[in-house]
Structures are given as C-alpha cells and as structure tokens.
Amino acid sequence: MKTIHLIQFGLGGVGRALVQRVLAARDDFEWRYGLRLAYVALCDSRGAAIAPDGFSHAQLQAMMAAKEAGVSLDATEWGYKRGELEDIVDIAGREDAIVIDVTATEETVPALQLALDRGYGAALANKKPLAGPMEIFRGLTSTGRLRYEATVGAGVPVIATLNEAIIPSHDSVARIEGCFSGTLGFLTTGLEEGKAFSGLVTEARALGYTEPDPRDDLGGMDVARKALILARTMGWPLELDQIPVEPLFPPEMAEGSVADFMAALPRLDDVYRKKVDAALAAGKTLRYVATLAGGEASVGLREVARESALGQLRGSDNLVAFHTAVYDATPLVLQGRGAGVHGTAAGVLADIVALAR
Ligand SMILES: NC(=O)c1ccc[n+]([C@@H]2O[C@H](COP(=O)([O-])OP(=O)(O)OC[C@H]3O[C@@H](n4cnc5c(N)ncnc54)[C@H](OP(=O)(O)O)[C@@H]3O)[C@@H](O)[C@H]2O)c1
C-alpha cells in the first residue's frame, strides 16, 4: 500500500466537497490502486490544522462541520493561526505529498513553488496561479508534477484531452472554441428564448449562479483566464492583457455599487433584444465564446450557427470544440456540467490519483 500525504489550501465549497470525496473514495482506491490518501494539513485564510500522522475520518468530518458552520481552522483543536507557523509545506510535507490548491487567490504561488521544489505533486482548481505572468506558469508546469484539470470546465476533461490526446498525438490545433461559463450560458440561452437581459441577470443572481457582484461574471475575466490557461497549455506564450475581452455591460456601468448596476440593467434590454433578433434572422444565435486560433485568444459574445455544437448548447453546461488536423470535418467536442463544487472536486481528485500513480 502506498500512502500519499495531502496538504490542502482552501476549504470553501470545492475544498469541503473534495475532502468528502476523498473520504468516500478511500476503500475503493485502496483495493483498486493500492493507494491510501492521508490528509496531513488543511489551510484556510486564517490558519491551518496539522496532523503529521494523518487526520482520522472523524477528525476530518469534525473540521468540515466546523467550516460549514463558519468556524475557522485556527479555532479547532488541531489549529494554528497563520503567523504561528513557518512554511506549512515544509512542516506537513513528506515524501509522496501532494499540495492541493482550491483557494481563489494568487497567494498560494510560493507554497506551490516550494512544494514542487521539494518534489511533491500539486493539483489545482484555482486558476489564479496559472493566469499570472507566463514565467510563473512555466515554472509551475515545467516540472510535469502540477495538474490543473478543474481550472477549465470543472470536471469536463478539457486539459487532459489536450495534454493526453491532442498534443502527444502530434495533432495540430487549428481552432478551439468553448463556452466556459455556466452563468453566461444561462444568460445566452435565456436571451435566445426571448427573455429580457435584465430579468435573466436578476434571476441568475437570485439563484446564486453569479458572484454577489454579477459584474465579476459578466465582465468575462474568468473566461479569459480559462482561455489563457488553454493557450499556455498549447505552448502559446500569452499574457492575460493580450486577450481581448468583451464585457456584457458598457464601461460606465463598471463604476458604482451593485444596486446601481442592477438598477441600470433594463437599459441593456433593447440592445440585447436587437442582437438576438439579428442573429436569429441570419440562422444564428448568441453565445459567450472563448476562441483560440493562430497563437491568439479572444473572449466575447459571438454569433454562432444554430446547428453547431455551440449553438445547440443549452443552459449552464460547458462545451469545448477542438478543430484540429485529425478532427477537421467534425470537431472533437466535450460537453457537460462545467461548474458546481462536486464536478470541480471530481476533477481535482482525478488529478490527485493521476499524480499519485
Ligand atoms: N465553485 C465552482 O463551481 C468552481 C468551478 C471550477 C473552479 N472553481 C475554482 O475553485 C476554487 C475554489 O472555489 P470555491 O467555490 O470553493 O471558493 P470559496 O468558497 O471562496 O473558498 C475559498 C477557500 O480558500 C480559502 N483561502 C483564501 N485565501 C487563502 C490563503 N491565502 N491560504 C489558504 N486558504 C485560503 C478560504 O478560506 P476561508 O474559509 O477562511 O475563507 C476558503 O476556504 C476557486 O479558485 C474557483 O475559481 C470553482
């Protein structure tokens, strides 16, 4: 039996779902792969909990319940405050350790670098470390011990398809098109059904599909980071500011409070109704698309053929279409649930197992 020591940064929705998934998979992985996954450290924004011999099932459940109830790790019986610890990776790490980043901050970059220097693996759902300067992306990924499937399309294996099917088969990518935002998918299919833009944004916010400030989704930066990660995975040395991003609101609406923004939304209803009508008249429909071709990437609202894979996409599903030399007549298409804590945790766990094996 091989034991892999897990050090996890982040215990939000995805982080807690991942801990539960690891616990549920333990018996299966032991007989299937001869692999034992043992959590030795957990970290949140305020501190960490450490157990050099591995936390028990009951201890992990107690910490998940505490986090669920809004208690920070430093307040649990295994907890330390942030400043009380030297480097968590060095304290908790051993041979055969994997660092997991399910935070939403670039602050984890030094810990990831240290972990990789120590020879550990790393598995990320967090896009930010990979969407900063290209130099950092190269430093982190050149080891071959960092996997990041869940950063694009959550559990849909977009990165694995590139890294394990398209690139090693010496296929050449002519174009990649993808819808990588469940929120923007919900909006564009709603527009196609004739609903008003303002009503759709209000509904998406009420359903918790958007961030508390919907501009974080409608601005397109999250999709741009995913496009950047895909571009870099193919070896294109792009920076985030080289990707043109089309927000779904005008610059003047970027200022002011969320309440101001929501109140101003009906002004955009006519604009989008006209765009939808023009697209439908041409046999097309609108989708918020990341396009990668010829070493460049862009992100924005596009008219796509209604009968295309992108045009057929409904609701909050994600979709990616790889147009390559091998898949020329018909693109290689992957589609499925592209968000949600369980799909994302599933993507991270598959990366952990791939690294561990
Ligand atoms: N949710 C999805 O459907 C989805 C899909 C794909 C990818 N992702 C990505 O997965 C990541 C996690 O998402 P989430 O929804 O779980 O986010 P979340 O609920 O906001 O959780 C973030 C976690 O990171 C912790 N954290 C913040 N700064 C930290 C630091 N410096 N060191 C250690 N921990 C720190 C937070 O600590 P506290 O608990 O103390 O606040 C929290 O536990 C994000 O990068 C997100 O973009 C999410």
The ligand as a Tripos MOL2 file, in Angstrom:
@<TRIPOS>MOLECULE
LIG
   48    52     1     0     0
SMALL
NO_CHARGES

@<TRIPOS>ATOM
      1 N1        -17.3660   26.5730   -7.3780 N.am      1 LIG1
      2 C1        -17.2240   26.1070   -8.6120 C.2       1 LIG1
      3 O1        -18.1780   25.6600   -9.2460 O.2       1 LIG1
      4 C2        -15.8580   26.1110   -9.2650 C.ar      1 LIG1
      5 C3        -15.6920   25.5340  -10.5430 C.ar      1 LIG1
      6 C4        -14.4030   25.4880  -11.1030 C.ar      1 LIG1
      7 C5        -13.3260   26.0440  -10.4190 C.ar      1 LIG1
      8 N2        -13.5530   26.6340   -9.1980 N.ar      1 LIG1
      9 C6        -12.4210   27.2360   -8.5230 C.3       1 LIG1
     10 O2        -12.1590   26.5100   -7.3170 O.3       1 LIG1
     11 C7        -11.6240   27.4020   -6.3610 C.3       1 LIG1
     12 C8        -12.4050   27.2770   -5.0580 C.3       1 LIG1
     13 O3        -13.7510   27.6530   -5.2810 O.3       1 LIG1
     14 P1        -14.7810   27.7620   -4.0630 P.3       1 LIG1
     15 O4        -16.0960   27.9980   -4.6800 O.co2     1 LIG1
     16 O5        -14.5850   26.6200   -3.1450 O.co2     1 LIG1
     17 O6        -14.2360   29.1090   -3.3510 O.3       1 LIG1
     18 P2        -14.5690   29.6410   -1.8650 P.3       1 LIG1
     19 O7        -15.8220   29.0010   -1.3820 O.co2     1 LIG1
     20 O8        -14.4500   31.1160   -1.9520 O.co2     1 LIG1
     21 O9        -13.3620   29.0550   -0.9530 O.3       1 LIG1
     22 C9        -12.0700   29.5730   -0.9940 C.3       1 LIG1
     23 C10       -11.2870   28.9490    0.1540 C.3       1 LIG1
     24 O10        -9.9270   29.4140    0.0740 O.3       1 LIG1
     25 C11        -9.5110   29.8200    1.3800 C.3       1 LIG1
     26 N3         -8.4000   30.7870    1.2880 N.ar      1 LIG1
     27 C12        -8.4210   32.0720    0.8660 C.ar      1 LIG1
     28 N4         -7.1780   32.6050    0.9370 N.ar      1 LIG1
     29 C13        -6.3660   31.6210    1.3810 C.ar      1 LIG1
     30 C14        -4.9820   31.5310    1.6510 C.ar      1 LIG1
     31 N5         -4.1670   32.5650    1.4430 N.pl3     1 LIG1
     32 N6         -4.4690   30.3600    2.1160 N.ar      1 LIG1
     33 C15        -5.2750   29.2880    2.3410 C.ar      1 LIG1
     34 N7         -6.6020   29.3040    2.0920 N.ar      1 LIG1
     35 C16        -7.1380   30.4610    1.6180 C.ar      1 LIG1
     36 C17       -10.7510   30.3880    2.0120 C.3       1 LIG1
     37 O11       -10.5620   30.4510    3.4140 O.3       1 LIG1
     38 P3        -11.7570   30.8440    4.4390 P.3       1 LIG1
     39 O12       -12.5680   29.5670    4.5570 O.co2     1 LIG1
     40 O13       -11.0140   31.1860    5.6750 O.co2     1 LIG1
     41 O14       -12.4930   31.9740    3.8090 O.co2     1 LIG1
     42 C18       -11.7780   29.3530    1.5550 C.3       1 LIG1
     43 O15       -11.7600   28.2390    2.4020 O.3       1 LIG1
     44 C19       -11.6650   28.8060   -6.9800 C.3       1 LIG1
     45 O16       -10.4090   29.1270   -7.4910 O.3       1 LIG1
     46 C20       -12.6870   28.6710   -8.0870 C.3       1 LIG1
     47 O17       -12.4730   29.5690   -9.1550 O.3       1 LIG1
     48 C21       -14.7740   26.6480   -8.6080 C.ar      1 LIG1
@<TRIPOS>BOND
     1     1     2 1
     2     2     3 2
     3     2     4 1
     4     4     5 ar
     5     4    48 ar
     6     5     6 ar
     7     6     7 ar
     8     7     8 ar
     9     8     9 1
    10     8    48 ar
    11     9    10 1
    12     9    46 1
    13    10    11 1
    14    11    12 1
    15    11    44 1
    16    12    13 1
    17    13    14 1
    18    14    15 2
    19    14    16 1
    20    14    17 1
    21    17    18 1
    22    18    19 2
    23    18    20 1
    24    18    21 1
    25    21    22 1
    26    22    23 1
    27    23    24 1
    28    23    42 1
    29    24    25 1
    30    25    26 1
    31    25    36 1
    32    26    27 ar
    33    26    35 ar
    34    27    28 ar
    35    28    29 ar
    36    29    30 ar
    37    29    35 ar
    38    30    31 1
    39    30    32 ar
    40    32    33 ar
    41    33    34 ar
    42    34    35 ar
    43    36    37 1
    44    36    42 1
    45    37    38 1
    46    38    39 2
    47    38    40 1
    48    38    41 1
    49    42    43 1
    50    44    45 1
    51    44    46 1
    52    46    47 1
@<TRIPOS>SUBSTRUCTURE
     1 LIG1         1 GROUP 0 **** ****
